[in-house]
């Protein structure tokens, strides 16, 4: 579980870095993104824009058009990842799967 938490946090950090003019490794982004997409539970929770932006250049085009400021971009990424991070940290069953 800790490995999954590390990957989700790292992906979030890569996205924040890219969205705010920092350095971000596109190869790492692509590998971690794919690993998380291959995780059935985490994949369900990932925002659609993670699924559609296959590399950091595509993400950059998406985010710069959506929000003009670094603060807005940072908040957007944090807000999108918060539910995933809370879920992974808790070790609980996915909320949609609780009644099953």
N, C-alpha and C positions, 0 to 999 in steps of 0.2 A: 504494500500500500504506500509506503514512504517513497518508493521509486516513482509511483504514479503522481504523487503530490509534487515531487521534485520536477517532473516533466511538465505538469500543468503550470507550476510557478515559472519555470524557465520559458515556456512558450509565452506566457503573459509578459514576462520581462523583455523578451525579444520583440514582441509587438509594441510595447511601450517605447522601447528604444528606437525602433524604426519610425514610429508615429511622431516622435519628438526630436528627430534629427540626429539621433545617436547611432552608434555602430551596432549592427545586428547581423549575425551569421545566417545567411539564407539556407545553406546546407543543413544547419542544425534545425532551422524552422521546418524545412520540408520533412526531415526525418521524424522529428517529434510530432509534428502535425499528423503524419501518417500513422505513427504508433498509437496516438490517441484516437484517431478515426477508426482504428482496428479494435479498440476496446469498446465492446457493445454498450456498456452503461455510460461511459464518459462520452462516447460519440453522440448519444442521444442528447446530451446536455450542451454540447458545443454549439455556439451560435452559427447560424447559416453562413455568415461571412467568413468564418474559418474554413468551412467546407468549400466555399467557392473561390477563395484566394489561395491558390496553390503555391505561391511564392511571395516573398516580401515585396517585390516590385508591384505585384497585383494588389497586395494589401495597401501599399503606399498610395496607389491611384484611388483606391476605395476611400481611405481615411482622409486624405487631403481634400477630396471633394465634399466629404460629409461634414467635417469640422475644420474651421480656419485656425484655431489656436491649439497650442501644445496642451494646455490645461484641459480643454474639451476632449481632445483625443485620449489623453491619459485617463480621464474619468470614464470615457466610453469603454475602454479596454478593461479597466478595473471593474466597472459595473457588470460587464459581460462575464467576467471570470469569477466574480465573487460567489455565485451559487455553486459553481463547479468546485472551487476550492473548499468551500464549507462542506460540501458533500464528501469530497475525498478525505478531508481532515477528520470528519466524524466517523468514517468507517461504517456508516449506516447503509441500509438498502435504499436504492433510488426511490424518491418519493412516489413516483408513479407505480412502483412495484410493491409497495407496502401491503396492499390488500390481497395480493396474489399468494 
